[in-house]
Amino acid sequence: MELFGYKAVPLREDHELILYRGHAKEVTAPSVLLLATVSPRPALETVEKLQHEYSFRNELDTTWALRPMTLSQYNGRSVLVFEDPGGEPLNRLVDGPMETKVFLRLAVGIAHAVGQLHKRHVIHKDLKPSNIVVARESGRVWLTGFGIASRLVRERQPLEPPEFIAGTLAYMAPRTDRPNEPPRLILAVIFMP
């Protein structure tokens, strides 16, 4: 696929968005990551997620997060453009048992990235393997997918139960009774004989 003069290769896709790695036609130009809507006529809430993720650009650091550079339109599609640090979405790398050393390196990197996010008083709300980009060999980790994230100072306890669940159910923390409290990351390693 051609996008902004880049040859775009898909890295991950869901029902709303596709993350591409864009390789420039010019050899000297750096590659970028492009998060585009699947549909040329996306739902309003999908466009709002991209706008919301873009609003976090000043709180995110490129050492542990994909920081948006610009939000644009291309052939009617909303596209969020990021610098490309390299690496792959974690869900593409986890296809079976992982070497313990690699697992621990990635676990430490993920814990560090989440810690940095919480220092900036941001709650991700949709932390899952497809929203974590990793360089497997070095253990470098970058968080992405801030479409439903919130700033802790703006988070308020609802008076009634929420009408819908925000996030990906399979990856949600089991305790949801305290939305004003940042989630705790628990990493467990199980060694089987």
MORA-V181578 format. One record per helix or strand of 3 or more residues. SS is the DSSP state (hx for helix, st for strand). FROM is the first residue (numbers start at 0). LEN is the number of residues. If there is no record, write none. Layout:
BEGIN
SS FROM LEN
SS FROM LEN
END
This chain:
BEGIN
st 5 8
st 16 8
st 31 6
hx 43 11
st 67 7
st 76 7
hx 89 4
hx 99 20
hx 128 3
st 131 4
st 139 4
hx 151 3
hx 168 3
END
